[in-house]
Amino acid sequence: MDVDPEVSKEIVNRLRRVRGQVDGIISMIEEGRSCQDVVTQLAAVSKALDRAGFKVVASGLKQCLQDEEHAPLTQRELEKLFLSLA
């Protein structure tokens, strides 16, 4: 699936922030930070990953709606991708 370059840039930026958050969580654990602090950051990473995934699925859906004949994914494949994020 080809992702619009602007959308691709947004997704990559989100994922780079997630990578930074994960590095921060690792440091928190190594420093012995509280369980509450670590879990709060883990929840934030999880939400950020979900948002990146939804952005990818939305991009695929947009492509399929714009050009059904050359759609990169079937409706069933899009549904499966969407549900895998749920």
DSSP file (Angstrom, degrees, kcal/mol; ACC not computed):
  #  RESIDUE AA STRUCTURE BP1 BP2  ACC     N-H-->O    O-->H-N    N-H-->O    O-->H-N    TCO  KAPPA ALPHA  PHI   PSI    X-CA   Y-CA   Z-CA
    1    1 A M              0   0    0      0, 0.0     2,-0.6     0, 0.0    59,-0.1   0.000 360.0 360.0 360.0 129.8    0.0    0.0    0.0
    2    2 A D        -     0   0    0     57,-0.1     2,-0.4    58,-0.1    61,-0.1  -0.771 360.0-153.0 -88.1 125.5    1.3    3.4   -1.0
    3    3 A V        -     0   0    0     -2,-0.6     5,-0.1     1,-0.1    53,-0.1  -0.828  28.7-101.1-100.1 136.1    0.9    6.0    1.8
    4    4 A D     >  -     0   0    0     -2,-0.4     4,-3.2     1,-0.1     5,-0.2  -0.267  33.8-122.3 -50.2 134.6    0.6    9.6    0.9
    5    5 A P  H  > S+     0   0    0      0, 0.0     4,-2.1     0, 0.0    -1,-0.1   0.844 111.6  49.9 -54.9 -37.0    4.0   11.2    1.5
    6    6 A E  H  > S+     0   0    0      2,-0.2     4,-1.9     1,-0.2     5,-0.1   0.917 113.9  44.6 -68.3 -42.1    2.6   13.8    4.0
    7    7 A V  H  > S+     0   0    0      2,-0.2     4,-2.6     1,-0.2     5,-0.2   0.903 111.4  54.3 -66.4 -41.5    0.7   11.0    5.9
    8    8 A S  H  X S+     0   0    0     -4,-3.2     4,-2.7     1,-0.2     5,-0.2   0.911 106.8  51.4 -58.1 -43.3    3.8    8.9    5.8
    9    9 A K  H  X S+     0   0    0     -4,-2.1     4,-2.4    -5,-0.2    -1,-0.2   0.912 109.8  49.6 -60.9 -43.4    5.8   11.7    7.3
   10   10 A E  H  X S+     0   0    0     -4,-1.9     4,-2.3     2,-0.2    -2,-0.2   0.917 112.0  48.3 -61.5 -43.6    3.2   12.1   10.1
   11   11 A I  H  X S+     0   0    0     -4,-2.6     4,-2.5     2,-0.2    -2,-0.2   0.931 111.7  48.5 -64.1 -46.0    3.3    8.4   10.8
   12   12 A V  H  X S+     0   0    0     -4,-2.7     4,-2.2     1,-0.2    -1,-0.2   0.904 110.7  51.6 -62.1 -41.4    7.1    8.2   10.9
   13   13 A N  H  X S+     0   0    0     -4,-2.4     4,-2.0     2,-0.2    -1,-0.2   0.912 110.1  49.4 -61.9 -42.1    7.2   11.3   13.3
   14   14 A R  H  X S+     0   0    0     -4,-2.3     4,-2.3     1,-0.2    -2,-0.2   0.931 111.5  48.9 -60.4 -45.2    4.7    9.5   15.6
   15   15 A L  H  X S+     0   0    0     -4,-2.5     4,-2.3     1,-0.2    -1,-0.2   0.842 108.0  53.5 -68.0 -32.5    6.8    6.4   15.6
   16   16 A R  H  X S+     0   0    0     -4,-2.2     4,-2.0     2,-0.2    -1,-0.2   0.894 109.1  49.5 -67.0 -38.3   10.0    8.3   16.3
   17   17 A R  H  X S+     0   0    0     -4,-2.0     4,-2.4     2,-0.2    -2,-0.2   0.909 109.7  52.0 -64.6 -40.2    8.3    9.9   19.3
   18   18 A V  H  X S+     0   0    0     -4,-2.3     4,-2.8     1,-0.2     5,-0.2   0.923 106.5  53.3 -60.5 -43.9    7.2    6.4   20.4
   19   19 A R  H  X S+     0   0    0     -4,-2.3     4,-2.2     1,-0.2    -1,-0.2   0.913 109.8  48.3 -58.0 -42.8   10.8    5.2   20.2
   20   20 A G  H  X S+     0   0    0     -4,-2.0     4,-2.1     2,-0.2    -1,-0.2   0.894 110.8  50.9 -63.7 -40.1   11.9    8.0   22.4
   21   21 A Q  H  X S+     0   0    0     -4,-2.4     4,-2.3     2,-0.2    -2,-0.2   0.910 109.0  50.7 -63.9 -41.4    9.1    7.2   24.9
   22   22 A V  H  X S+     0   0    0     -4,-2.8     4,-2.4     1,-0.2    -2,-0.2   0.912 108.9  51.3 -64.1 -41.8   10.1    3.6   25.0
   23   23 A D  H  X S+     0   0    0     -4,-2.2     4,-2.1     1,-0.2    -1,-0.2   0.903 109.9  51.2 -59.6 -39.8   13.7    4.6   25.7
   24   24 A G  H  X S+     0   0    0     -4,-2.1     4,-2.4     2,-0.2    -2,-0.2   0.892 108.2  51.0 -64.0 -39.9   12.4    6.7   28.5
   25   25 A I  H  X S+     0   0    0     -4,-2.3     4,-2.5     2,-0.2    -2,-0.2   0.908 107.8  52.6 -64.7 -42.0   10.5    3.8   29.9
   26   26 A I  H  X S+     0   0    0     -4,-2.4     4,-2.5     1,-0.2    -1,-0.2   0.934 110.7  47.8 -58.6 -45.6   13.5    1.6   29.9
   27   27 A S  H  X S+     0   0    0     -4,-2.1     4,-2.2     1,-0.2    -2,-0.2   0.904 109.2  53.9 -61.6 -41.4   15.4    4.3   31.8
   28   28 A M  H  X>S+     0   0    0     -4,-2.4     5,-2.8     1,-0.2     4,-0.5   0.919 110.5  46.1 -59.4 -43.7   12.6    4.7   34.3
   29   29 A I  H ><5S+     0   0    0     -4,-2.5     3,-1.1     1,-0.2    -1,-0.2   0.923 112.2  50.3 -65.7 -43.8   12.7    0.9   35.0
   30   30 A E  H 3<5S+     0   0    0     -4,-2.5    -1,-0.2     1,-0.3    -2,-0.2   0.828 111.0  50.2 -63.8 -31.0   16.5    0.9   35.3
   31   31 A E  H 3<5S-     0   0    0     -4,-2.2    -1,-0.3    -5,-0.2    -2,-0.2   0.520 115.7-116.1 -84.5  -6.2   16.2    3.8   37.7
   32   32 A G  T <<5 +     0   0    0     -3,-1.1    -3,-0.2    -4,-0.5    -2,-0.1   0.804  49.6 175.3  77.8  28.7   13.6    2.1   39.8
   33   33 A R      < -     0   0    0     -5,-2.8    -1,-0.1    -6,-0.2     5,-0.0  -0.165  40.6 -76.5 -64.2 164.5   10.8    4.6   39.2
   34   34 A S     >  -     0   0    0      1,-0.1     4,-2.2     4,-0.0     5,-0.2  -0.196  32.1-121.1 -66.2 152.8    7.4    3.9   40.6
   35   35 A C  H  > S+     0   0    0      1,-0.2     4,-2.9     2,-0.2     5,-0.3   0.889 113.9  56.3 -57.3 -41.5    5.1    1.3   39.0
   36   36 A Q  H  > S+     0   0    0      1,-0.2     4,-2.2     2,-0.2    -1,-0.2   0.911 107.5  47.4 -60.7 -44.1    2.5    4.1   38.5
   37   37 A D  H  > S+     0   0    0      2,-0.2     4,-1.9     1,-0.2    -1,-0.2   0.922 114.3  46.9 -62.9 -44.5    4.9    6.2   36.5
   38   38 A V  H  X S+     0   0    0     -4,-2.2     4,-2.4     1,-0.2    -2,-0.2   0.934 113.2  47.4 -65.2 -46.8    6.0    3.3   34.3
   39   39 A V  H  X S+     0   0    0     -4,-2.9     4,-2.4     1,-0.2    -1,-0.2   0.879 108.7  55.4 -64.6 -37.4    2.5    2.2   33.6
   40   40 A T  H  X S+     0   0    0     -4,-2.2     4,-1.7    -5,-0.3    -1,-0.2   0.922 111.3  44.3 -59.9 -44.1    1.4    5.7   32.8
   41   41 A Q  H  X S+     0   0    0     -4,-1.9     4,-2.2     2,-0.2    -2,-0.2   0.872 110.5  54.3 -69.9 -36.7    4.1    6.0   30.2
   42   42 A L  H  X S+     0   0    0     -4,-2.4     4,-2.5     1,-0.2    -2,-0.2   0.903 107.7  50.8 -62.0 -40.4    3.4    2.5   28.8
   43   43 A A  H  X S+     0   0    0     -4,-2.4     4,-2.3     2,-0.2    -1,-0.2   0.891 108.8  51.5 -63.7 -39.4   -0.3    3.5   28.3
   44   44 A A  H  X S+     0   0    0     -4,-1.7     4,-2.2     2,-0.2    -2,-0.2   0.906 110.7  48.0 -64.3 -41.5    0.9    6.6   26.5
   45   45 A V  H  X S+     0   0    0     -4,-2.2     4,-2.5     2,-0.2     5,-0.2   0.917 110.4  51.9 -64.6 -43.4    3.1    4.5   24.2
   46   46 A S  H  X S+     0   0    0     -4,-2.5     4,-2.2     1,-0.2    -2,-0.2   0.922 110.9  47.2 -59.5 -44.8    0.2    2.1   23.5
   47   47 A K  H  X S+     0   0    0     -4,-2.3     4,-2.3     1,-0.2    -1,-0.2   0.896 111.1  51.6 -64.6 -40.7   -2.1    5.0   22.6
   48   48 A A  H  X S+     0   0    0     -4,-2.2     4,-2.0     2,-0.2    -2,-0.2   0.893 110.0  49.2 -65.0 -39.8    0.5    6.5   20.3
   49   49 A L  H  X S+     0   0    0     -4,-2.5     4,-2.5     2,-0.2    -1,-0.2   0.906 109.8  52.0 -65.0 -41.3    1.1    3.2   18.5
   50   50 A D  H  X S+     0   0    0     -4,-2.2     4,-2.8     1,-0.2     5,-0.2   0.927 108.6  50.9 -59.3 -44.9   -2.7    2.8   18.1
   51   51 A R  H  X S+     0   0    0     -4,-2.3     4,-1.9     1,-0.2    -1,-0.2   0.894 109.7  49.6 -62.7 -39.9   -2.9    6.2   16.5
   52   52 A A  H  X S+     0   0    0     -4,-2.0     4,-1.9     2,-0.2    -1,-0.2   0.922 112.2  48.9 -63.5 -43.2   -0.1    5.5   14.1
   53   53 A G  H  X S+     0   0    0     -4,-2.5     4,-2.4     1,-0.2    -2,-0.2   0.912 110.2  49.9 -63.0 -43.4   -1.9    2.2   13.1
   54   54 A F  H  X S+     0   0    0     -4,-2.8     4,-2.9     1,-0.2    -1,-0.2   0.858 107.6  55.3 -64.0 -34.7   -5.2    4.0   12.6
   55   55 A K  H  X S+     0   0    0     -4,-1.9     4,-1.9    -5,-0.2    -1,-0.2   0.903 108.6  47.8 -64.6 -40.8   -3.5    6.5   10.5
   56   56 A V  H  X S+     0   0    0     -4,-1.9     4,-2.1     2,-0.2    -2,-0.2   0.936 113.9  46.4 -64.2 -47.0   -2.1    3.8    8.2
   57   57 A V  H  X S+     0   0    0     -4,-2.4     4,-2.5     1,-0.2    -2,-0.2   0.913 111.3  52.0 -63.2 -42.9   -5.6    2.1    8.0
   58   58 A A  H  X S+     0   0    0     -4,-2.9     4,-2.4     1,-0.2    -1,-0.2   0.879 108.2  52.0 -61.7 -37.7   -7.3    5.4    7.3
   59   59 A S  H  X S+     0   0    0     -4,-1.9     4,-2.2     2,-0.2    -1,-0.2   0.915 110.4  47.9 -64.5 -43.0   -4.8    6.1    4.5
   60   60 A G  H  X S+     0   0    0     -4,-2.1     4,-2.2     2,-0.2    13,-0.2   0.895 111.2  51.0 -63.4 -40.8   -5.6    2.7    2.9
   61   61 A L  H  X S+     0   0    0     -4,-2.5     4,-2.2     2,-0.2    -2,-0.2   0.912 108.6  51.5 -63.4 -43.0   -9.3    3.3    3.2
   62   62 A K  H  X S+     0   0    0     -4,-2.4     4,-2.0     1,-0.2    -1,-0.2   0.917 110.0  49.5 -60.3 -44.2   -8.9    6.6    1.5
   63   63 A Q  H  X S+     0   0    0     -4,-2.2     4,-1.9     1,-0.2    -1,-0.2   0.907 110.7  50.1 -61.9 -41.5   -7.0    5.0   -1.3
   64   64 A C  H  < S+     0   0    0     -4,-2.2    -1,-0.2     1,-0.2    -2,-0.2   0.869 111.8  47.6 -66.3 -36.5   -9.6    2.3   -1.7
   65   65 A L  H  < S+     0   0    0     -4,-2.2     3,-0.4     1,-0.2    -1,-0.2   0.840 111.9  50.2 -73.5 -33.0  -12.5    4.9   -1.8
   66   66 A Q  H  < S+     0   0    0     -4,-2.0     2,-0.2     1,-0.2    -2,-0.2   0.854 129.2  15.4 -74.4 -34.8  -10.7    7.1   -4.3
   67   67 A D    ><  +     0   0    0     -4,-1.9     3,-0.8    -5,-0.2    -1,-0.2  -0.621  64.8 172.2-144.0  77.5   -9.9    4.3   -6.8
   68   68 A E  G >  S+     0   0    0     -3,-0.4     3,-1.2     1,-0.2    -1,-0.1   0.846  78.9  59.3 -57.2 -36.8  -11.9    1.2   -6.2
   69   69 A E  G 3  S+     0   0    0      1,-0.3    -1,-0.2    -5,-0.0    -5,-0.1   0.848 117.9  29.6 -64.4 -34.6  -10.7   -0.5   -9.4
   70   70 A H  G <  S+     0   0    0     -3,-0.8    -1,-0.3    -7,-0.1    -2,-0.2  -0.008  85.9 154.6-113.4  27.8   -7.0   -0.3   -8.3
   71   71 A A    <   -     0   0    0     -3,-1.2    -7,-0.1    -7,-0.2    -3,-0.1  -0.308  41.9-143.5 -60.3 135.0   -7.6   -0.5   -4.6
   72   72 A P  S    S+     0   0    0      0, 0.0     2,-0.3     0, 0.0    -1,-0.1   0.728  83.1  31.8 -72.4 -20.7   -4.5   -1.9   -2.8
   73   73 A L  S    S-     0   0    0    -13,-0.2     2,-0.1   -12,-0.0    -2,-0.0  -0.976  78.3-123.9-137.4 148.7   -6.7   -3.7   -0.3
   74   74 A T     >  -     0   0    0     -2,-0.3     4,-2.4     1,-0.1     5,-0.2  -0.407  36.0-106.2 -80.7 166.8  -10.1   -5.4   -0.3
   75   75 A Q  H  > S+     0   0    0      1,-0.2     4,-2.5     2,-0.2     5,-0.2   0.907 122.8  52.7 -59.0 -41.4  -12.8   -4.4    2.2
   76   76 A R  H  > S+     0   0    0      2,-0.2     4,-2.3     1,-0.2    -1,-0.2   0.900 108.8  49.2 -62.6 -41.5  -12.2   -7.6    4.1
   77   77 A E  H  > S+     0   0    0      2,-0.2     4,-2.4     1,-0.2    -1,-0.2   0.903 111.5  49.3 -65.5 -41.1   -8.5   -6.9    4.4
   78   78 A L  H  X S+     0   0    0     -4,-2.4     4,-2.8     2,-0.2    -2,-0.2   0.918 111.0  49.8 -63.3 -42.8   -9.1   -3.3    5.6
   79   79 A E  H  X S+     0   0    0     -4,-2.5     4,-2.9     1,-0.2     5,-0.2   0.919 110.2  50.7 -60.6 -43.7  -11.6   -4.6    8.2
   80   80 A K  H  X S+     0   0    0     -4,-2.3     4,-1.7     2,-0.2    -2,-0.2   0.918 111.6  47.5 -61.5 -44.4   -9.1   -7.2    9.3
   81   81 A L  H  X S+     0   0    0     -4,-2.4     4,-0.7     2,-0.2    -2,-0.2   0.935 113.0  48.7 -61.6 -46.1   -6.4   -4.5    9.7
   82   82 A F  H >X S+     0   0    0     -4,-2.8     3,-1.2     1,-0.2     4,-0.6   0.928 111.8  48.4 -60.0 -46.5   -8.7   -2.2   11.6
   83   83 A L  H >< S+     0   0    0     -4,-2.9     3,-0.7     1,-0.3    -1,-0.2   0.783 100.2  65.7 -67.8 -26.7   -9.9   -4.9   13.9
   84   84 A S  H 3< S+     0   0    0     -4,-1.7    -1,-0.3     1,-0.2    -2,-0.2   0.745 102.6  49.8 -67.3 -20.0   -6.3   -6.0   14.6
   85   85 A L  H <<        0   0    0     -3,-1.2    -1,-0.2    -4,-0.7    -2,-0.2   0.631 360.0 360.0 -88.3 -15.7   -5.9   -2.5   16.3
   86   86 A A    <<        0   0    0     -3,-0.7    -1,-0.2    -4,-0.6    -2,-0.2   0.478 360.0 360.0 -77.8 360.0   -9.0   -2.9   18.4
